[in-house]
Amino acid sequence: MLPEVLEPALRLDIDSDALVSNWRALDRLSGAARAGAAVKANAYGLGAKQVVPLLREAGCADFFVAHWGEAAELLNSAEPTSIAVLHGPLSDADAAFARASGIVPVINSLAQAQRWNAAGGGRCHLMVDTGINRLGVSLAELGDDAVRALDIDVMLSHLVASEEETDLNALQCARWNAARGEVRHARASLANSGGIALGADFHGDLTRPGIALYGGVPRGEMAALLRQVARPQAAILQVHDVAAGETIGYNATFTAPHAMRVGTIALGYADGYLRCWSGKGAFHANGKRLPVLGRVSMDMTVIDLSSASDLGEGDWVTADYALPEAAAVSGLSQYELLTSLGRRFGR
Ligand SMILES: *Cc1c(COP(=O)(O)O)cnc(C)c1O
């Protein structure tokens, strides 16, 4: 008989209290609006099945994913709240699935509006493009009969650069306000994480934070409100004593300047710990900092244990992964740092 559960040598530690605290902080910062949650891409890599019930329990009632498959996987975890699919109905089958499941389609074009109406319609959201030129109905199209026929719950738009000081924010806000006057809808929504900090003009009835829920800090003034949520942790597979002059890892990019005690951990670029961390990243355990030595390989990384004689095979170490700092060190965005975390993590 095989044992039922194999212990992974890799896990993503999720601080549920920090996640809920971040949602509450963003909900408060949203003023009169309620905060929803973007949980696409498996809740930015953290595990949507774990994240959604925690946020629903905290009071979050509006969830956003990108794909229909993502919504289908959440049907049981999210009920009785609203799950919306940002890509919208791409086919009659999508529209039929939405009507049967109660998942809310986000209508992004006249073609999608016609498709939804032809399928029988019902409650939907409408994405209006105020400048991102990615998805959405244009302001000029709002008078179209197909749009007028929709039963719109949330009329939403998406900011181009809410983390920056740019005139685009005010311009998009003005266009979104114009759209609010042109199309019948129950609720209006504009702000993603960064947009929530832009003030009451950006709040409407519903905000849609994503990255900030998971510990990302899109704007400096939000740093004090938000806590780190996700911490990659890996087990030490093997410990070596390396003599001065020996090299470590592929392509011998690190040469030991003196005798060192090093550990090989079960985390590599296949897990989303990308090669940009080679020679730059660090881990910690028991208050000791443990720098990455040489190249990150596919399934393994070598770290310096010289300062941590108490650590040995089977012990766990935690990556330095506070998102603003990790982004600065790695050159990856805070979004990439989370969404690239792979399937081998126990979540
Ligand atoms: C991803 C997404 C969000 C969340 O954005 P963050 O920058 O992560 O807060 C909100 N709205 C839409 C339409 C999105 O695609």
PDBQT file of the ligand as one rigid body, heavy atoms in Angstrom, charges set to zero:
ROOT
HETATM    1  C1  LIG A 401      -5.793  41.626 -12.195  1.00  0.00    +0.000 C 
HETATM    2  C2  LIG A 401      -6.870  42.616 -12.155  1.00  0.00    +0.000 A 
HETATM    3  C3  LIG A 401      -7.141  43.349 -10.990  1.00  0.00    +0.000 A 
HETATM    4  C4  LIG A 401      -6.228  43.309  -9.778  1.00  0.00    +0.000 C 
HETATM    5  O1  LIG A 401      -5.099  44.085 -10.048  1.00  0.00    +0.000 OA
HETATM    6  P1  LIG A 401      -3.942  44.326  -8.969  1.00  0.00    +0.000 P 
HETATM    7  O2  LIG A 401      -3.027  45.278  -9.641  1.00  0.00    +0.000 OA
HETATM    8  O3  LIG A 401      -3.303  42.998  -8.723  1.00  0.00    +0.000 OA
HETATM    9  O4  LIG A 401      -4.578  44.865  -7.748  1.00  0.00    +0.000 OA
HETATM   10  C5  LIG A 401      -8.250  44.152 -10.988  1.00  0.00    +0.000 A 
HETATM   11  N1  LIG A 401      -9.040  44.280 -12.088  1.00  0.00    +0.000 NA
HETATM   12  C6  LIG A 401      -8.790  43.628 -13.242  1.00  0.00    +0.000 A 
HETATM   13  C7  LIG A 401      -9.677  43.816 -14.397  1.00  0.00    +0.000 C 
HETATM   14  C8  LIG A 401      -7.688  42.780 -13.320  1.00  0.00    +0.000 A 
HETATM   15  O5  LIG A 401      -7.418  42.149 -14.465  1.00  0.00    +0.000 OA
ENDROOT
TORSDOF 0
